[in-house]
Amino acid sequence: MTVFRETASRVTPLCLTLLASCGGDRSHSPTCGLAQIAGPALIQQQMTILPYVLTDAPRGLPGSLPARVIGMQQGSVQVTYARGALTMAYDGPVFPAGAVSDTTVYGLLLVDDSTQRAQGVLIYESRRPPKNYPQLGALTAADRAVPLYGVRVDWPSVSNPRCPLLGAAASGAGAAARP
């Protein structure tokens, strides 16, 4: 009986420590880190399925959406229309360097395929889609403009509420109508 009490008194703090580590802010956990890599990769693959590629800018976009340069902190984009074309101005901590090739940086507007709501913009530093892909407009930052494409995604499968792909959910995000 004494051995059991001594063992239990040593194991109990360990179990409580493990349980406490499973709660709280998971945004810095290895699992969330993996999700921040896997989600954008899955979304890039979705662009190869033509019915999911947006051919026109969605209607009803809010004035601001969350944005993220892959692997960096969250920022936002301000949505405007210039001469009938969609323009999004990036406002965030880091935008890909100007020395990057003209064919390696682009923005991707994400629209949930079930709710038709614009979720935000991911900014990729990788090979752009082929020239025949429909461009929705431009993503600008400082003195640069890069193409903006769009894709419908199954949002719950690429962004978990415990470690959201684009940061905390924005309140009052507008609906986007399917073109």
N, C-alpha and C positions, 0 to 999 in steps of 0.2 A: 504494500500500500504506500509506503514512503517513496519507493522508486517511481511509482506512477505519478504521485503529486509533484515530485521534483521534475520529472520529464514534462508533465503538463505545464508547469510554471515556466519552463524554458520554451516550449513550443507555442504557447498562447501568444506571447509578444511577437514571435515570428509570423504567425498567422494574421495577427492584427496589422502588422506592417505590410504584408502582402496584400491584404484586402484594401488597405488605405491606398496603396499604389495603383490599384485598379480603378479608383474613383478620381474625381477632380478633373483638372485640365489635362486632356489627352493630346492636345495639339502639338506637344513636343515629344510624343511617344514614337518609338520605332514603327509601330503600326501606322500611325498617321503619316510618318515620313514616307513609308512605302506607298500609301494611298495618294500622296502628293505627286508621286512619280507614275504610278500605274494609271490613275485617272486621266491625265493628259495623254498618255500613250494610247489608251482605249479610245479617247475622243479623236485622236489623229487617225486611228484605224477606221473610225466611223465615216471619215471623209472619203473613204474609198468606196462607200456604198452610195451610189448616186441618188437614190430616192431621198436620202437624208440630207443631202447638200442643199442649202438654201440658194435659190436662184434670184430672189428679190429680198430687199430689206423688209423685215417684219414691220407691221403697222403698230402704233400704240406703244412705242418704246418709252421708258421713263427718261427723265432728263439726265440721270446718272446711273451707272451700273458698276458693280465691282469688277476689278480687273487684276490679273496677276501675270507677271513675267514668270514663265516656268522656272521653278527653283528659287524664286525671290519672294520678298514680302508682298502683301496685298497693296493694291492701289485702287484707282477708280478711273472711269472714263466719263467724260461729259458728252452727251449725245446732241448733235446738231445736224441740220440738213443745209448743205450749201449747193445752190443751183439744182435742187432736186436730188442730190446725191447724199448718202449717209456719210457723216464725218464724225469720228469719235476722237476726242482729245484726251490723251493719257495723262493722268495726274498721279504720280507715284514716286517711290524712292529711286528706282533704277529702270532705265530703258536700255535696250541693247545698244551697244556702242556704234557710233557712226562708221567705224572702220569695218563693220561686218559687211559681207558681200550683199549686193542688192537682191540676191536671190535666196537669202537665208532668214529673213525676219518677216513675220506676218502676224496679223491678229485674227482671232477666230471667235465670232459671236456664237454663244451657246444658247439654244432654245430647247426647253423641255418638250419632248414630243408628245407628252400626254396632256399637259396644261397649256401649251403654246406660250409659256411665259419666258421672256428673255432672262437668263440667269446671270450672264456676265460675259467677260471677254478674257480669253487666254492669249498670251503673246508668246509665240514660239520662236526659238532661235534654231531653226532647222530648215531643210529644203522646202521651199514653197510648193503648193499644189501646182499642177501643170497649168500652162497659160490658158487652156480652154475651160478652166473652172470659172464659174460665175463669181465675179467680185462684187461685193455689196457696197463698197465704198472705200474709205481710207481711215487709217488709224494714225494720228499725228502725235508727235512729242517733240518739243523744242523746235528744231529746224528740219525734222525728218518726217516723212510720210511713208507708210508701208501699206500694202493691200490689206483689206478686211474681207474675210470670207465668213460664211455662216454654216452651221450644221445643227440638225436636230439630234438630241441625245436622250437616252433614258436617264434623266437626272439622278434618281435615287441609286442607280447602279454605278455612277461615277463620282458621287459626292455623298459621303456619309455625314449626317448631322453632328456626330461626335468629333469629326475632323473634316470640316467643310473645305471643299476644293478652292472656293473663292473667299474664304473667311466667313465671318458671321453673316447670317442671312440679313439682307437689306430689307428694311421695312418700307412698305408702300411701293414695291416694284410693280410696274405696269404690266399689263398683259400684252402679248404679241400675237397678232392674228396670223394664222398660217397663210402663206401666199398662195 
